[in-house]
Amino acid sequence: MERRLIYFITDEFHNKTIEQFLKAQEFPHQAIVQLKKTQEGICRNGIWAYVNEKLSTNDRLELTLIEDEKNCSIEPIYVPLSIIYEDEDLLVIDKGANMPIHPSMNHHEGTLANGLMFYFKEKNQNFTFRCINRLDRDTSGLTIVAKHLLSGGILSRQVSSHEIKRTYRAICHGYVDDNGTINAPIARTNDSTIERCINFEIGEPAITHYKRIAFDQEKELSLVELHLETGRTHQIRVHMKHIGHPIIGDFLYHPDYRFCNRQALHSASLTFKHPITKKEMHFASPLPEDLKCIFKDF
């Protein structure tokens, strides 16, 4: 994968070093190292440059980021993908339910990673799989995949600093309050590597905001909108169980399959700053059919 970027230096960075400029553009250390290793990876006014060189107003800085490596351990296999946005730096994918993000001991094929390796192999492009907001296998909806080291590093930092705004929709058991906030730390359970639980002694901080959108009195189900302030493993699933309103169809925390044969959780919207252009990006995904049929008006 190759990405070329051109910057024209403004007065703000006059007499600053190239490295200072790159850090101001949020370039992670690993990307700067890669640029330094690449022949003519950093050119100032057409001449190969060092990162400690000082810039002048109106300088033309051209960067070439080349990645020859790829995930050789991930087999390219055709998997139907719903790519709703793609540019030189990232993809936004509307992932279906029952699709793992990455191959594992129990799921070698049919993953999002397999499908993207095949997608880029068909384009004759090397590709390293970098999923930014990982979803559980049975959670449907929007996820971001970075195309290269630079966008991956910047987007990962945005995740860490909670700059990527994520909205989920879930169908939960019982009548959920109009709105509320769950502030309860999450830890692994003692007897499972997968299952999580609330643990106020050793758990990691976790905060979820929720709002009830609709209630079906006959089915005793609530359609809930959720916003994550943190991103712990199984956070929504564990938090909703904690307040007595578990997500239906959840094989770990509430295996009630009367209305849905998978956990009724959907990544409905994403808002984030583009890692390169800095433009605000917003994407939305409607409820998939298996959830929509439970709450037909939504």
TIZAGU-830195 format. One record per residue: residue in three letters; y, z, x of N, C-alpha, C in turn; chain; residue number from 0. Coordinates in steps of 0.1 Angstrom, whole numbers, plus 2048, in hexadecimal, padded with zeros to 3 digits. Layout:
N
SITE/Ala/Y/Z/X/Y/Z/X/Y/Z/X/A/NUM
...
# end
This chain:
298
SITE/Met/7F4/800/809/800/800/800/80C/800/809/A/0
SITE/Glu/816/7F7/806/822/7F7/80E/82E/7F8/804/A/1
SITE/Arg/838/800/809/844/802/801/850/801/80A/A/2
SITE/Arg/859/7F8/807/865/7F6/80E/871/7FB/806/A/3
SITE/Leu/87A/802/80D/886/808/807/892/805/80F/A/4
SITE/Ile/89D/802/809/8AA/7FF/810/8B4/808/80A/A/5
SITE/Tyr/8BC/80F/813/8C7/818/80F/8D3/813/817/A/6
SITE/Phe/8DF/814/810/8EC/812/817/8F3/81F/817/A/7
SITE/Ile/8F6/823/823/8FB/831/826/909/832/821/A/8
SITE/Thr/90C/83D/819/919/840/814/920/84A/81D/A/9
SITE/Asp/92C/84D/81A/934/856/822/92E/864/823/A/10
SITE/Glu/927/868/819/920/875/819/917/877/825/A/11
SITE/Phe/911/86C/82A/907/86E/835/90D/868/842/A/12
SITE/His/919/865/843/91F/861/84F/91E/86C/85A/A/13
SITE/Asn/919/868/865/916/871/871/90B/87B/86E/A/14
SITE/Lys/903/879/864/8F6/880/862/8EB/878/868/A/15
SITE/Thr/8E0/87F/86C/8D5/878/872/8CD/871/867/A/16
SITE/Ile/8C4/868/86B/8BB/861/862/8B2/86B/85B/A/17
SITE/Glu/8AD/875/863/8A4/87F/85E/8AB/887/853/A/18
SITE/Gln/8B8/88B/856/8BF/893/84C/8C1/88B/83F/A/19
SITE/Phe/8C3/87E/840/8C5/875/834/8B8/875/82D/A/20
SITE/Leu/8AC/873/834/89F/872/82D/89C/87F/826/A/21
SITE/Lys/89F/88A/82C/89C/897/825/8A5/898/819/A/22
SITE/Ala/8B1/893/819/8BA/894/80E/8B5/88B/802/A/23
SITE/Gln/8AD/881/806/8A7/878/7FB/899/87E/7F7/A/24
SITE/Glu/896/88A/7FB/88A/891/7F8/87D/88C/7FE/A/25
SITE/Phe/87F/884/809/873/880/810/86B/88C/816/A/26
SITE/Pro/85E/88D/812/856/898/818/853/895/827/A/27
SITE/His/850/8A0/82E/84E/89F/83C/843/895/83F/A/28
SITE/Gln/838/895/838/82D/88B/83A/832/87D/83A/A/29
SITE/Ala/83B/87A/830/840/86C/82F/849/868/83B/A/30
SITE/Ile/851/872/840/859/86F/84B/851/86D/858/A/31
SITE/Val/846/875/859/83D/873/864/837/865/864/A/32
SITE/Gln/833/861/858/82D/853/856/836/848/85A/A/33
SITE/Leu/843/84A/856/84D/840/859/84F/83F/868/A/34
SITE/Lys/84F/84A/86F/851/84B/87E/845/844/885/A/35
SITE/Lys/839/845/87F/82D/83F/885/82D/830/883/A/36
SITE/Thr/833/82B/879/833/81D/875/83C/814/87D/A/37
SITE/Gln/837/80A/883/840/801/88B/84B/7FB/882/A/38
SITE/Glu/857/7FD/886/863/7F9/87F/863/800/871/A/39
SITE/Gly/85D/80C/870/85D/813/863/86B/817/85F/A/40
SITE/Ile/873/81A/869/881/81D/866/88A/814/86E/A/41
SITE/Cys/892/80C/867/89B/803/86E/8AA/805/869/A/42
SITE/Arg/8B3/807/873/8C1/809/870/8C8/7FC/874/A/43
SITE/Asn/8CE/7F6/86A/8D5/7E9/86C/8CC/7DF/873/A/44
SITE/Gly/8C0/7DE/86F/8B6/7D4/874/8B0/7D8/882/A/45
SITE/Ile/8B3/7E4/887/8AD/7E8/894/8A4/7F5/892/A/46
SITE/Trp/899/7F5/898/88F/800/897/896/80C/89C/A/47
SITE/Ala/896/817/894/89E/823/896/895/830/897/A/48
SITE/Tyr/89B/83A/89E/895/847/89E/89C/850/893/A/49
SITE/Val/894/85A/88F/89A/862/884/8A5/86B/888/A/50
SITE/Asn/8A7/86D/896/8B2/876/89A/8BF/86E/89C/A/51
SITE/Glu/8BF/861/899/8CB/859/89B/8D5/85C/890/A/52
SITE/Lys/8E1/85C/893/8EC/85F/889/8F0/852/881/A/53
SITE/Leu/8F2/854/875/8F6/849/86C/905/848/86B/A/54
SITE/Ser/909/83C/867/918/839/864/919/833/856/A/55
SITE/Thr/924/835/850/927/830/842/924/820/843/A/56
SITE/Asn/91D/81C/838/91A/80E/836/90E/809/83F/A/57
SITE/Asp/908/812/846/8FC/80E/84D/8F1/80A/843/A/58
SITE/Arg/8E9/801/847/8DD/7FC/83F/8D0/802/845/A/59
SITE/Leu/8CA/80B/83D/8BE/811/841/8B2/80C/83A/A/60
SITE/Glu/8A9/806/841/89D/7FF/83B/891/807/83F/A/61
SITE/Leu/889/80B/835/87D/813/838/871/80C/833/A/62
SITE/Thr/866/80C/83B/859/806/837/84E/810/838/A/63
SITE/Leu/849/814/82D/83E/81D/82C/831/816/82A/A/64
SITE/Ile/828/817/833/81B/810/832/810/81A/833/A/65
SITE/Glu/807/818/829/7FB/821/828/7EF/817/828/A/66
SITE/Asp/7E7/818/832/7DB/80F/833/7CE/816/82E/A/67
SITE/Glu/7CF/823/82D/7C3/82B/828/7C2/82A/819/A/68
SITE/Lys/7B5/82C/815/7B2/82D/807/7A7/837/805/A/69
SITE/Asn/7A5/83B/7F8/79B/845/7F5/78D/83E/7F6/A/70
SITE/Cys/788/83D/801/77B/837/803/770/83E/7FC/A/71
SITE/Ser/771/84A/7F9/767/852/7F2/767/84F/7E3/A/72
SITE/Ile/771/849/7DE/772/846/7CF/76E/838/7CD/A/73
SITE/Glu/764/836/7C6/75E/828/7C3/767/821/7B9/A/74
SITE/Pro/76B/814/7BC/772/80C/7B2/769/808/7A7/A/75
SITE/Ile/76C/80D/79B/764/80A/78F/76D/806/784/A/76
SITE/Tyr/76A/7FB/77D/773/7F8/771/772/803/767/A/77
SITE/Val/77E/807/763/780/811/758/78C/80C/750/A/78
SITE/Pro/78B/80B/743/797/807/73B/7A2/811/73D/A/79
SITE/Leu/7AE/80C/741/7B9/814/743/7C5/810/73A/A/80
SITE/Ser/7CC/81A/735/7D8/818/72D/7E4/81B/736/A/81
SITE/Ile/7E9/811/73E/7F4/813/747/801/810/73F/A/82
SITE/Ile/809/81A/73C/815/818/734/822/816/73C/A/83
SITE/Tyr/821/818/749/82C/815/752/827/814/760/A/84
SITE/Glu/82D/80A/768/829/808/776/835/802/77D/A/85
SITE/Asp/838/807/789/841/801/792/83C/803/7A0/A/86
SITE/Glu/844/801/7AA/83F/801/7B8/83B/80F/7BC/A/87
SITE/Asp/83F/819/7B5/83E/827/7B9/834/830/7B2/A/88
SITE/Leu/832/82C/7A5/829/835/79D/824/82D/791/A/89
SITE/Leu/81A/834/78A/815/82F/77D/815/83B/774/A/90
SITE/Val/817/838/767/815/842/75D/80A/83C/754/A/91
SITE/Ile/800/845/752/7F4/840/74B/7F1/849/73F/A/92
SITE/Asp/7EE/843/734/7EA/84A/728/7DB/84C/728/A/93
SITE/Lys/7D6/857/72D/7C8/859/72F/7C1/85C/722/A/94
SITE/Gly/7B5/856/721/7AD/85A/715/7A5/866/717/A/95
SITE/Ala/7A0/86C/70C/798/878/70D/78A/874/713/A/96
SITE/Asn/783/87E/718/776/87C/71E/777/873/72B/A/97
SITE/Met/783/873/732/784/86C/73E/789/876/749/A/98
SITE/Pro/780/87A/752/784/883/75D/78E/87C/766/A/99
SITE/Ile/797/884/76C/7A1/87E/775/79A/879/782/A/100
SITE/His/791/881/788/78C/87F/795/77D/880/795/A/101
SITE/Pro/776/878/79D/767/87A/79E/763/888/7A2/A/102
SITE/Ser/758/88D/79D/753/89B/7A0/744/89A/7A0/A/103
SITE/Met/73E/8A6/7A2/730/8A7/7A3/729/8A2/796/A/104
SITE/Asn/730/8A4/78B/72A/8A1/77E/72F/893/779/A/105
SITE/His/73A/88E/77F/740/882/77A/744/879/785/A/106
SITE/His/73A/870/789/73C/867/795/744/85B/791/A/107
SITE/Glu/743/857/784/748/84A/77F/751/84C/773/A/108
SITE/Gly/758/842/76F/75F/843/763/76C/84B/763/A/109
SITE/Thr/770/84E/76F/77C/857/771/789/84E/772/A/110
SITE/Leu/794/855/770/7A1/84E/772/7A2/849/781/A/111
SITE/Ala/79D/850/78A/79E/84C/798/795/840/79B/A/112
SITE/Asn/789/83F/795/781/833/796/788/827/791/A/113
SITE/Gly/78E/829/785/795/81E/77E/7A0/818/786/A/114
SITE/Leu/7A8/821/78C/7B4/81D/794/7B0/817/7A1/A/115
SITE/Met/7A5/81C/7A7/7A0/816/7B4/79C/807/7B1/A/116
SITE/Phe/796/805/7A5/792/7F7/7A2/79E/7EF/79F/A/117
SITE/Tyr/7A8/7F5/798/7B4/7EE/794/7BB/7E9/7A0/A/118
SITE/Phe/7BC/7F1/7AB/7C4/7ED/7B7/7BB/7E4/7C0/A/119
SITE/Lys/7AE/7E6/7BF/7A5/7DD/7C7/7A7/7CE/7C1/A/120
SITE/Glu/7A8/7CD/7B4/7AA/7C0/7AE/7B7/7BA/7B3/A/121
SITE/Lys/7C1/7C2/7B6/7CE/7BD/7BB/7CE/7BB/7CA/A/122
SITE/Asn/7C2/7BF/7D0/7C1/7BE/7DF/7CB/7C7/7E6/A/123
SITE/Gln/7CC/7D3/7E1/7D5/7DD/7E6/7CE/7EA/7E9/A/124
SITE/Asn/7D0/7F0/7F5/7CB/7FD/7F8/7D2/807/7EF/A/125
SITE/Phe/7CA/811/7EC/7D0/81B/7E2/7CA/829/7E5/A/126
SITE/Thr/7D2/833/7E6/7CE/841/7E7/7D2/847/7DA/A/127
SITE/Phe/7C8/84D/7D4/7C9/853/7C7/7D1/860/7C8/A/128
SITE/Arg/7DD/861/7C1/7E5/86D/7C1/7E9/870/7B2/A/129
SITE/Cys/7E2/878/7AB/7E5/87B/79D/7EE/887/79E/A/130
SITE/Ile/7FA/886/797/804/891/798/802/89C/78E/A/131
SITE/Asn/800/899/782/7FD/8A3/778/7EF/8A1/772/A/132
SITE/Arg/7E6/8A8/778/7D8/8A6/774/7D5/8AC/766/A/133
SITE/Leu/7CD/8A4/75F/7C9/8A9/751/7BA/8AB/751/A/134
SITE/Asp/7B6/8B5/749/7A7/8B7/748/7A1/8AB/742/A/135
SITE/Arg/794/8AA/744/78C/89E/740/78F/89B/731/A/136
SITE/Asp/78E/8A5/728/78F/8A3/71A/79E/8A3/715/A/137
SITE/Thr/7A7/8A6/71D/7B5/8A5/719/7BA/897/71A/A/138
SITE/Ser/7BF/892/70F/7C5/884/70F/7D3/884/713/A/139
SITE/Gly/7D9/878/715/7E7/877/717/7EC/873/724/A/140
SITE/Leu/7F9/876/727/801/870/732/7FE/877/73F/A/141
SITE/Thr/7FC/870/749/7FB/875/757/802/86B/760/A/142
SITE/Ile/808/871/76B/80F/869/775/806/867/781/A/143
SITE/Val/805/85B/787/7FE/858/793/808/852/79D/A/144
SITE/Ala/809/858/7A9/812/853/7B3/80B/847/7BB/A/145
SITE/Lys/813/83D/7BF/80D/832/7C6/80D/833/7D5/A/146
SITE/His/815/83C/7DA/816/83D/7E9/81A/84C/7ED/A/147
SITE/Leu/819/84E/7FA/81C/85B/7FF/829/861/7FB/A/148
SITE/Leu/834/858/7FC/841/85D/7F9/843/861/7EA/A/149
SITE/Ser/83F/859/7E1/841/85D/7D3/838/868/7D0/A/150
SITE/Gly/82C/869/7D6/823/874/7D3/828/881/7D8/A/151
SITE/Gly/82F/881/7E4/834/88D/7E9/840/892/7E0/A/152
SITE/Ile/849/889/7DC/854/88D/7D4/850/892/7C7/A/153
SITE/Leu/847/88B/7C0/843/88F/7B3/83B/89C/7B3/A/154
SITE/Ser/833/89E/7BE/82C/8AB/7BF/836/8B7/7C1/A/155
SITE/Arg/841/8B4/7C8/84B/8BF/7C9/851/8C1/7BC/A/156
SITE/Gln/853/8B7/7B4/859/8B9/7A6/850/8C1/79E/A/157
SITE/Val/843/8BF/79F/839/8C8/798/83B/8D6/79C/A/158
SITE/Ser/83B/8D8/7A9/83C/8E6/7AE/849/8ED/7AA/A/159
SITE/Ser/854/8E6/7A9/860/8EC/7A5/863/8EA/796/A/160
SITE/His/859/8E7/78E/859/8E6/77F/864/8DC/77A/A/161
SITE/Glu/866/8D1/782/870/8C7/77E/86A/8BD/774/A/162
SITE/Ile/85D/8BC/774/856/8B2/76B/854/8B9/75E/A/163
SITE/Lys/85A/8B5/753/859/8BB/746/84D/8B5/73E/A/164
SITE/Arg/844/8BE/73A/838/8B9/734/837/8BF/726/A/165
SITE/Thr/834/8B7/71C/832/8BC/70E/824/8B8/70A/A/166
SITE/Tyr/81D/8C1/704/810/8BF/6FF/810/8C2/6F0/A/167
SITE/Arg/806/8BC/6EA/803/8BF/6DC/7F4/8C3/6DB/A/168
SITE/Ala/7F2/8CE/6D3/7E5/8D3/6D2/7E2/8D7/6C3/A/169
SITE/Ile/7D5/8D6/6BF/7D1/8DB/6B2/7CA/8E8/6B4/A/170
SITE/Cys/7CF/8F3/6AE/7CA/900/6B1/7C5/907/6A4/A/171
SITE/His/7BC/910/6A6/7B6/917/69B/7C1/921/695/A/172
SITE/Gly/7C2/922/688/7CA/92C/681/7D9/928/680/A/173
SITE/Tyr/7E0/931/67A/7EE/92F/678/7F7/934/684/A/174
SITE/Val/7FC/92B/68C/803/92F/698/812/932/693/A/175
SITE/Asp/818/93C/69A/826/93F/697/82F/933/699/A/176
SITE/Asp/83B/934/692/844/929/693/847/924/6A2/A/177
SITE/Asn/849/92E/6AB/84B/92B/6B9/849/938/6C1/A/178
SITE/Gly/848/936/6CE/846/942/6D6/843/93E/6E5/A/179
SITE/Thr/842/948/6ED/840/946/6FC/834/94F/700/A/180
SITE/Ile/82B/94A/707/820/951/70C/822/953/71B/A/181
SITE/Asn/823/95F/71F/825/962/72D/819/96B/732/A/182
SITE/Ala/80E/965/737/802/96C/73A/7FC/966/746/A/183
SITE/Pro/7F9/96D/751/7F4/968/75D/7E5/964/75C/A/184
SITE/Ile/7E1/959/763/7D4/953/761/7CC/954/76E/A/185
SITE/Ala/7BF/957/76D/7B7/958/779/7A9/952/776/A/186
SITE/Arg/7A1/950/780/793/94C/77E/78B/958/778/A/187
SITE/Thr/781/954/76F/778/95F/76B/76F/962/776/A/188
SITE/Asn/769/96E/776/760/972/781/753/96A/782/A/189
SITE/Asp/74E/965/777/741/95E/777/741/94F/776/A/190
SITE/Ser/74D/949/778/74E/93A/776/758/935/77F/A/191
SITE/Thr/755/929/785/75F/922/78D/769/919/784/A/192
SITE/Ile/765/917/778/76D/90F/76F/776/917/765/A/193
SITE/Glu/770/921/75F/777/928/754/782/931/75A/A/194
SITE/Arg/78D/932/752/798/93A/755/79A/945/74B/A/195
SITE/Cys/7A2/94F/74E/7A4/95A/745/7B2/960/748/A/196
SITE/Ile/7B7/968/73E/7C3/970/741/7C0/97C/749/A/197
SITE/Asn/7C7/97E/754/7C5/98A/75C/7D2/98F/762/A/198
SITE/Phe/7D7/99A/75C/7E4/99F/760/7E4/9A5/76E/A/199
SITE/Glu/7D9/9A7/774/7D9/9AD/781/7D9/9A3/78D/A/200
SITE/Ile/7D1/999/78B/7D0/98F/796/7D3/981/792/A/201
SITE/Gly/7D6/97F/786/7D9/971/781/7E6/96B/787/A/202
SITE/Glu/7E7/95E/787/7F3/957/78B/7FD/956/77F/A/203
SITE/Pro/80A/957/781/813/956/776/812/949/76E/A/204
SITE/Ala/812/94A/761/811/93F/758/819/941/74C/A/205
SITE/Ile/821/937/748/82A/938/73D/829/92B/734/A/206
SITE/Thr/826/92D/727/825/921/71E/82E/924/712/A/207
SITE/His/836/91A/70E/83E/91B/702/838/913/6F7/A/208
SITE/Tyr/838/918/6EB/831/910/6E0/83A/910/6D4/A/209
SITE/Lys/837/906/6CB/83E/905/6BE/834/8FF/6B4/A/210
SITE/Arg/832/905/6A9/82A/8FF/69F/831/8F3/698/A/211
SITE/Ile/82A/8E8/697/830/8DC/690/82B/8DB/682/A/212
SITE/Ala/81E/8DE/680/818/8DD/672/80D/8E6/671/A/213
SITE/Phe/809/8E9/665/7FE/8F2/662/7F6/8EC/656/A/214
SITE/Asp/7E9/8EB/658/7E0/8E6/64D/7D9/8F2/648/A/215
SITE/Gln/7DD/8F6/63C/7D8/903/636/7C9/901/633/A/216
SITE/Glu/7C5/8F5/62E/7B7/8F4/62B/7AE/8F5/637/A/217
SITE/Lys/7B2/8EE/642/7AA/8EF/64E/7AD/8FB/657/A/218
SITE/Glu/7B7/902/654/7BC/90D/65C/7BE/909/66A/A/219
SITE/Leu/7C6/8FF/66C/7C9/8F9/679/7D8/8F7/67A/A/220
SITE/Ser/7DD/8FA/686/7EB/8F8/689/7ED/8ED/694/A/221
SITE/Leu/7F6/8E4/691/7FA/8DA/69B/806/8E0/6A3/A/222
SITE/Val/804/8E1/6B0/80D/8E9/6B9/813/8E0/6C4/A/223
SITE/Glu/820/8E2/6C7/826/8DB/6D2/828/8E5/6DD/A/224
SITE/Leu/824/8E2/6E9/825/8EC/6F4/82C/8E6/700/A/225
SITE/His/834/8EF/707/83B/8EB/713/836/8F4/71E/A/226
SITE/Leu/833/8EF/729/82E/8F7/735/839/8FA/73E/A/227
SITE/Glu/83A/907/741/844/90B/74C/83D/90C/759/A/228
SITE/Thr/830/90E/759/827/90E/765/81B/905/762/A/229
SITE/Gly/813/903/76C/808/8F9/76A/7FB/8FE/76F/A/230
SITE/Arg/7F6/90A/76A/7EA/90F/76E/7DE/908/768/A/231
SITE/Thr/7D2/908/76E/7C6/902/769/7C3/908/75B/A/232
SITE/His/7C1/8FF/751/7BD/903/744/7C8/90B/73D/A/233
SITE/Gln/7D5/90A/741/7DF/914/73D/7E0/914/72E/A/234
SITE/Ile/7E2/908/727/7E4/908/719/7D8/90D/712/A/235
SITE/Arg/7CC/909/716/7C0/90D/710/7BE/91C/710/A/236
SITE/Val/7C0/922/71C/7BF/930/71D/7C9/938/716/A/237
SITE/His/7D6/933/717/7E1/93A/710/7DF/93A/701/A/238
SITE/Met/7DB/92F/6FB/7DA/92F/6EC/7CE/937/6E8/A/239
SITE/Lys/7C4/938/6EF/7B9/941/6EC/7BE/94F/6ED/A/240
SITE/His/7C6/952/6F7/7CB/960/6F9/7D3/965/6ED/A/241
SITE/Ile/7DA/95C/6E6/7E2/961/6DB/7DA/95F/6CD/A/242
SITE/Gly/7CE/95C/6CE/7C5/95B/6C3/7C5/94E/6BB/A/243
SITE/His/7CA/944/6C2/7CA/936/6BC/7C5/92C/6C6/A/244
SITE/Pro/7B8/92D/6C9/7B2/923/6D2/7B2/915/6CD/A/245
SITE/Ile/7B2/90C/6D7/7B2/8FD/6D4/7A4/8FA/6CF/A/246
SITE/Ile/7A3/8F2/6C4/796/8EF/6BF/78F/8E5/6C8/A/247
SITE/Gly/782/8E5/6C7/77A/8DB/6CF/77A/8DE/6DE/A/248
SITE/Asp/77E/8EA/6E2/77E/8EE/6F0/771/8F4/6F4/A/249
SITE/Phe/769/8ED/6FC/75B/8F1/6FF/75B/8FE/707/A/250
SITE/Leu/766/902/70E/766/90E/716/76B/91A/70D/A/251
SITE/Tyr/776/918/706/77D/923/700/77C/923/6F1/A/252
SITE/His/778/919/6EA/777/919/6DC/76F/90D/6D7/A/253
SITE/Pro/762/90D/6D9/759/901/6D5/757/8FF/6C7/A/254
SITE/Asp/762/8FD/6C0/762/8FA/6B1/764/8EB/6B0/A/255
SITE/Tyr/759/8E4/6AC/75A/8D5/6AC/75A/8D0/69E/A/256
SITE/Arg/75E/8D8/694/75E/8D3/686/767/8C8/684/A/257
SITE/Phe/773/8C8/68B/77D/8BD/689/77F/8B4/695/A/258
SITE/Cys/77A/8B8/6A0/77C/8B0/6AC/771/8B3/6B6/A/259
SITE/Asn/76C/8A8/6BD/761/8AB/6C7/766/8AC/6D5/A/260
SITE/Arg/773/8AF/6D7/778/8B2/6E4/784/8BB/6E2/A/261
SITE/Gln/789/8C1/6ED/795/8CA/6EB/7A0/8C2/6E6/A/262
SITE/Ala/7A7/8C7/6DC/7B1/8C0/6D5/7BF/8C2/6DC/A/263
SITE/Leu/7C0/8BD/6E8/7CC/8BF/6F0/7D0/8B1/6F6/A/264
SITE/His/7DD/8AE/6F5/7E2/8A1/6F8/7F0/8A3/700/A/265
SITE/Ser/7F0/89C/70B/7FD/89C/713/806/891/70D/A/266
SITE/Ala/810/896/705/817/88E/6FC/824/888/702/A/267
SITE/Ser/82A/88E/70C/836/889/712/838/88E/720/A/268
SITE/Leu/83F/886/728/843/889/736/851/885/738/A/269
SITE/Thr/859/88E/73E/866/88A/743/868/88F/751/A/270
SITE/Phe/86C/886/75A/86D/889/768/877/87F/76F/A/271
SITE/Lys/87C/883/77A/885/87B/782/87D/871/78B/A/272
SITE/His/880/864/78A/878/85B/792/87A/85F/7A1/A/273
SITE/Pro/86F/85F/7A8/86F/864/7B6/878/85B/7C0/A/274
SITE/Ile/87A/84F/7BD/882/846/7C6/88F/843/7C0/A/275
SITE/Thr/890/83E/7B3/89D/83A/7AD/8A5/845/7A8/A/276
SITE/Lys/89E/851/7A6/8A4/85D/7A1/8A8/85C/792/A/277
SITE/Lys/8A4/851/78C/8A7/84F/77D/89E/858/775/A/278
SITE/Glu/8A3/85D/76A/89B/866/761/891/85D/75A/A/279
SITE/Met/885/861/75A/87A/859/753/874/861/748/A/280
SITE/His/872/85B/73C/86C/862/731/861/859/72B/A/281
SITE/Phe/856/860/728/84B/858/722/845/861/717/A/282
SITE/Ala/840/85A/70C/83A/862/701/82D/85B/6FD/A/283
SITE/Ser/824/862/6F8/817/85D/6F4/814/864/6E6/A/284
SITE/Pro/811/85C/6DC/80E/861/6CF/800/868/6CF/A/285
SITE/Leu/7FD/870/6C5/7F0/876/6C4/7E5/86B/6C3/A/286
SITE/Pro/7DA/86C/6CB/7D0/862/6C9/7C9/864/6BB/A/287
SITE/Glu/7C1/85A/6B8/7BC/859/6AA/7B3/865/6A7/A/288
SITE/Asp/7AB/86A/6B0/7A2/875/6AD/7A9/882/6AA/A/289
SITE/Leu/7B6/883/6AE/7BE/88F/6AB/7C7/88C/69F/A/290
SITE/Lys/7CC/880/69F/7D5/87C/694/7CE/87D/687/A/291
SITE/Cys/7C2/87A/686/7BB/87A/679/7BA/888/673/A/292
SITE/Ile/7BB/892/67C/7BB/8A0/677/7C8/8A4/671/A/293
SITE/Phe/7D3/8A0/677/7E0/8A1/671/7E6/893/66F/A/294
SITE/Lys/7E4/88D/664/7E6/87F/662/7F5/87C/662/A/295
SITE/Asp/7FE/885/65F/80C/882/65E/813/883/66C/A/296
SITE/Phe/80B/886/676/811/888/683/80A/87F/68E/A/297
# end
